[in-house]
Amino acid sequence: MTKPLPDLDEIRALEEALHRAEVRRSRTTLEALLADGFVEFGASGSVYHRTEIIGLLLEEEEADGSELCADDYRLTAIAPDAVLLTYRTRRTETDGSQRHALRSSIWKRDGTKWQMLFHQGTITKPFA
């Protein structure tokens, strides 16, 4: 019997938690959300591993007034206990400039909770 796909809202909430400053500054929460073996291919072109990204997030500066908007979330099952979440983001800086990205994350269930195993951000042109 096939396991049902997790609720999009559940995975989206976990993903969006990682967008919030209070989560990005909590080692305990980051360690709970990011799986052992986590890798990120950043929009900058850099590759980050779990320990490195946790350190970078903990050292992030206070919010600079930029605003992140995310939309067009889609969830696809890729294994019995793994899903692919894709979405788009638009970051608007205080000077009005914008940066658009396509994002994808693989979330895996470790038996009790969902954890992010992989994330990628790819800079793109503004969406119509």
Backbone as CSV, one residue per row, in Angstrom:
resi,resn,N_x,N_y,N_z,CA_x,CA_y,CA_z,C_x,C_y,C_z
1,MET,0.836,-1.176,0.000,0.000,0.000,0.000,0.889,1.250,0.000
2,THR,0.572,2.215,-0.830,1.344,3.448,-0.951,0.962,4.416,0.161
3,LYS,1.973,5.031,0.765,1.699,6.037,1.788,1.170,7.284,1.120
4,PRO,0.230,7.968,1.768,-0.297,9.202,1.172,0.771,10.296,1.182
5,LEU,0.678,11.175,0.205,1.562,12.327,0.126,1.302,13.207,1.343
6,PRO,2.354,13.727,1.977,2.107,14.622,3.106,1.381,15.873,2.620
7,ASP,0.756,16.534,3.519,0.024,17.737,3.196,0.987,18.838,2.749
8,LEU,0.707,19.491,1.631,1.542,20.584,1.131,1.722,21.654,2.203
9,ASP,0.666,21.958,2.941,0.757,22.996,3.966,1.770,22.641,5.047
10,GLU,1.875,21.352,5.388,2.832,20.912,6.406,4.276,21.151,5.942
11,ILE,4.586,20.723,4.733,5.946,20.878,4.213,6.238,22.353,3.935
12,ARG,5.269,23.059,3.422,5.444,24.497,3.167,5.751,25.242,4.468
13,ALA,5.063,24.904,5.540,5.298,25.556,6.833,6.722,25.288,7.331
14,LEU,7.204,24.074,7.148,8.575,23.756,7.542,9.572,24.562,6.704
15,GLU,9.326,24.624,5.414,10.189,25.382,4.500,10.204,26.859,4.892
16,GLU,9.031,27.422,5.088,8.937,28.840,5.400,9.490,29.169,6.778
17,ALA,9.524,28.203,7.677,10.154,28.425,8.982,11.614,28.809,8.774
18,LEU,12.254,28.190,7.788,13.665,28.477,7.520,13.876,29.866,6.927
19,HIS,12.812,30.536,6.543,12.901,31.912,6.041,12.895,32.920,7.192
20,ARG,12.456,32.489,8.376,12.265,33.414,9.504,13.538,33.578,10.330
21,ALA,13.819,34.816,10.705,15.044,35.149,11.446,15.150,34.378,12.753
22,GLU,14.049,34.226,13.487,14.136,33.552,14.790,14.512,32.073,14.649
23,VAL,14.129,31.457,13.549,14.511,30.063,13.289,15.963,30.010,12.834
24,ARG,16.356,30.937,11.980,17.715,30.968,11.446,18.746,31.274,12.534
25,ARG,18.312,31.750,13.674,19.224,32.067,14.780,19.139,31.055,15.918
26,SER,18.462,29.943,15.700,18.311,28.915,16.728,19.006,27.628,16.285
27,ARG,20.142,27.343,16.887,20.880,26.119,16.538,19.998,24.886,16.720
28,THR,19.274,24.822,17.819,18.434,23.654,18.104,17.393,23.442,17.005
29,THR,16.742,24.522,16.599,15.713,24.411,15.561,16.326,24.059,14.215
30,LEU,17.448,24.684,13.871,18.118,24.366,12.602,18.553,22.909,12.570
31,GLU,19.100,22.414,13.665,19.546,21.017,13.703,18.369,20.059,13.583
32,ALA,17.209,20.462,14.082,16.018,19.621,13.953,15.470,19.631,12.529
33,LEU,15.594,20.768,11.833,15.038,20.893,10.485,15.957,20.381,9.382
34,LEU,17.275,20.462,9.575,18.229,20.064,8.537,18.780,18.675,8.843
35,ALA,18.610,17.770,7.907,19.027,16.375,8.086,20.542,16.229,8.081
36,ASP,21.020,15.187,8.741,22.426,14.819,8.586,22.642,14.575,7.097
37,GLY,23.724,15.062,6.560,23.988,14.918,5.130,23.383,16.029,4.295
38,PHE,22.757,17.032,4.930,22.153,18.150,4.195,23.193,18.837,3.308
39,VAL,22.750,19.208,2.090,23.570,19.957,1.140,22.688,21.026,0.510
40,GLU,23.274,22.207,0.305,22.584,23.281,-0.408,23.445,23.750,-1.562
41,PHE,22.837,23.868,-2.740,23.449,24.543,-3.876,22.834,25.936,-3.865
42,GLY,23.583,26.906,-3.360,23.060,28.249,-3.179,22.876,28.996,-4.484
43,ALA,21.994,29.985,-4.450,21.758,30.837,-5.617,23.035,31.566,-6.015
44,SER,23.962,31.692,-5.071,25.249,32.345,-5.339,26.193,31.454,-6.135
45,GLY,25.847,30.167,-6.235,26.724,29.207,-6.892,27.588,28.432,-5.910
46,SER,27.489,28.776,-4.638,28.270,28.084,-3.609,27.550,26.822,-3.150
47,VAL,28.341,25.848,-2.677,27.805,24.613,-2.114,28.033,24.661,-0.611
48,TYR,26.984,24.373,0.149,27.048,24.400,1.604,26.631,23.050,2.169
49,HIS,27.291,22.629,3.234,26.925,21.409,3.942,26.292,21.791,5.280
50,ARG,25.692,20.850,5.944,24.881,21.104,7.146,25.612,21.957,8.185
51,THR,26.763,21.526,8.633,27.482,22.254,9.682,27.807,23.673,9.242
52,GLU,28.239,23.813,7.993,28.608,25.121,7.455,27.406,26.058,7.355
53,ILE,26.281,25.558,6.842,25.117,26.427,6.669,24.533,26.819,8.015
54,ILE,24.552,25.910,8.986,24.063,26.263,10.320,24.918,27.384,10.890
55,GLY,26.234,27.283,10.769,27.120,28.340,11.246,26.853,29.670,10.571
56,LEU,26.667,29.647,9.253,26.400,30.884,8.514,25.070,31.509,8.916
57,LEU,24.053,30.681,9.083,22.743,31.213,9.462,22.778,31.821,10.864
58,LEU,23.498,31.179,11.766,23.591,31.705,13.136,24.303,33.047,13.182
59,GLU,25.171,33.315,12.205,25.933,34.559,12.172,25.297,35.644,11.310
60,GLU,24.155,35.354,10.701,23.501,36.324,9.818,23.236,37.636,10.533
61,GLU,23.375,38.704,9.777,23.065,40.039,10.286,21.561,40.156,10.521
62,GLU,21.185,41.147,11.322,19.764,41.446,11.509,19.135,41.747,10.152
63,ALA,17.842,41.537,10.054,17.134,41.811,8.801,17.393,43.245,8.364
64,ASP,17.661,43.412,7.083,18.007,44.723,6.540,16.815,45.449,5.934
65,GLY,15.624,44.954,6.174,14.440,45.593,5.618,13.997,44.988,4.298
66,SER,14.755,44.020,3.764,14.318,43.384,2.526,13.124,42.483,2.831
67,GLU,12.347,42.207,1.795,11.138,41.405,1.953,11.199,40.213,1.011
68,LEU,10.900,39.017,1.541,10.888,37.800,0.739,9.449,37.343,0.544
69,CYS,9.060,37.172,-0.712,7.750,36.636,-1.054,7.951,35.311,-1.768
70,ALA,7.186,34.310,-1.386,7.284,32.994,-2.004,5.905,32.578,-2.505
71,ASP,5.880,31.909,-3.665,4.607,31.439,-4.193,4.834,30.269,-5.141
72,ASP,3.734,29.795,-5.709,3.731,28.707,-6.687,4.342,27.426,-6.120
73,TYR,3.966,27.093,-4.892,4.465,25.873,-4.251,3.870,24.636,-4.919
74,ARG,4.723,23.638,-5.107,4.283,22.345,-5.647,5.011,21.241,-4.904
75,LEU,4.313,20.165,-4.635,4.872,19.049,-3.884,4.739,17.772,-4.692
76,THR,5.839,17.030,-4.793,5.870,15.786,-5.553,6.515,14.699,-4.705
77,ALA,5.876,13.550,-4.611,6.483,12.413,-3.909,7.600,11.848,-4.784
78,ILE,8.761,11.582,-4.192,9.864,11.002,-4.954,10.309,9.656,-4.381
79,ALA,9.813,9.300,-3.205,10.071,8.019,-2.554,9.015,7.875,-1.464
80,PRO,8.884,6.703,-0.868,7.856,6.545,0.163,7.970,7.551,1.313
81,ASP,9.186,7.955,1.665,9.376,8.899,2.766,10.161,10.132,2.343
82,ALA,9.971,10.563,1.083,10.681,11.755,0.601,9.815,12.494,-0.404
83,VAL,9.897,13.826,-0.333,9.132,14.676,-1.250,10.021,15.785,-1.786
84,LEU,9.661,16.257,-2.955,10.321,17.398,-3.586,9.363,18.571,-3.531
85,LEU,9.812,19.668,-2.917,9.033,20.895,-2.866,9.691,21.901,-3.795
86,THR,8.917,22.481,-4.705,9.440,23.524,-5.591,8.578,24.769,-5.413
87,TYR,9.226,25.931,-5.595,8.511,27.197,-5.476,9.370,28.321,-6.038
88,ARG,8.795,29.513,-6.083,9.501,30.700,-6.570,9.601,31.720,-5.445
89,THR,10.670,32.504,-5.474,10.787,33.598,-4.506,11.131,34.896,-5.224
90,ARG,10.740,35.968,-4.550,11.101,37.311,-4.996,11.548,38.076,-3.756
91,ARG,12.800,38.499,-3.748,13.314,39.308,-2.646,13.372,40.751,-3.121
92,THR,12.673,41.613,-2.404,12.670,43.036,-2.713,13.525,43.739,-1.673
93,GLU,14.556,44.421,-2.147,15.472,45.146,-1.266,14.894,46.508,-0.913
94,THR,15.464,47.158,0.078,14.962,48.461,0.517,15.067,49.520,-0.583
95,ASP,15.988,49.322,-1.542,16.115,50.278,-2.646,15.152,49.983,-3.796
96,GLY,14.304,48.948,-3.627,13.321,48.599,-4.647,13.788,47.548,-5.635
97,SER,15.082,47.220,-5.646,15.568,46.189,-6.566,15.030,44.827,-6.136
98,GLN,14.936,43.925,-7.106,14.388,42.605,-6.832,15.313,41.512,-7.340
99,ARG,15.256,40.374,-6.653,15.999,39.180,-7.053,15.007,38.021,-7.051
100,HIS,14.862,37.384,-8.194,13.928,36.273,-8.363,14.705,34.958,-8.391
101,ALA,14.110,33.924,-7.797,14.782,32.614,-7.785,13.758,31.491,-7.863
102,LEU,14.165,30.423,-8.508,13.448,29.153,-8.464,14.095,28.349,-7.343
103,ARG,13.291,27.712,-6.518,13.837,26.979,-5.376,13.283,25.570,-5.345
104,SER,14.109,24.647,-4.884,13.674,23.266,-4.708,14.314,22.705,-3.449
105,SER,13.537,21.903,-2.754,14.007,21.262,-1.533,13.528,19.825,-1.512
106,ILE,14.379,18.952,-1.029,13.986,17.566,-0.783,13.835,17.417,0.727
107,TRP,12.658,16.987,1.129,12.352,16.728,2.536,12.196,15.231,2.710
108,LYS,12.811,14.681,3.769,12.682,13.246,4.035,12.150,13.045,5.446
109,ARG,11.371,12.022,5.589,10.816,11.678,6.907,11.747,10.673,7.554
110,ASP,12.204,11.000,8.755,13.146,10.118,9.449,12.441,9.123,10.364
111,GLY,11.146,8.990,10.216,10.367,8.096,11.062,9.454,8.873,11.996
112,THR,9.939,10.022,12.478,9.123,10.817,13.393,8.888,12.238,12.895
113,LYS,9.803,12.764,12.090,9.665,14.153,11.645,10.238,14.319,10.243
114,TRP,9.821,15.404,9.590,10.346,15.768,8.285,11.593,16.619,8.473
115,GLN,12.626,16.339,7.663,13.855,17.125,7.672,14.273,17.419,6.244
116,MET,14.852,18.605,6.040,15.346,18.980,4.728,16.690,18.295,4.485
117,LEU,16.792,17.599,3.356,18.023,16.911,2.980,18.813,17.701,1.936
118,PHE,18.097,18.448,1.100,18.734,19.164,-0.007,17.943,20.425,-0.315
119,HIS,18.660,21.484,-0.701,18.003,22.717,-1.148,18.831,23.329,-2.266
120,GLN,18.133,23.907,-3.238,18.810,24.618,-4.318,18.024,25.867,-4.665
121,GLY,18.770,26.957,-4.867,18.187,28.202,-5.355,18.854,28.571,-6.668
122,THR,18.052,28.897,-7.658,18.573,29.272,-8.972,18.007,30.628,-9.362
123,ILE,18.889,31.603,-9.547,18.466,32.940,-9.936,17.809,32.866,-11.313
124,THR,16.736,33.624,-11.482,16.005,33.630,-12.739,15.511,35.041,-13.037
125,LYS,15.009,35.207,-14.217,14.406,36.491,-14.602,13.075,36.643,-13.880
126,PRO,12.601,37.874,-13.765,11.289,38.079,-13.139,10.207,37.273,-13.850
127,PHE,9.229,36.837,-13.082,8.127,36.055,-13.631,7.050,36.987,-14.155
128,ALA,6.378,36.541,-15.165,5.292,37.342,-15.752,4.075,37.320,-14.857
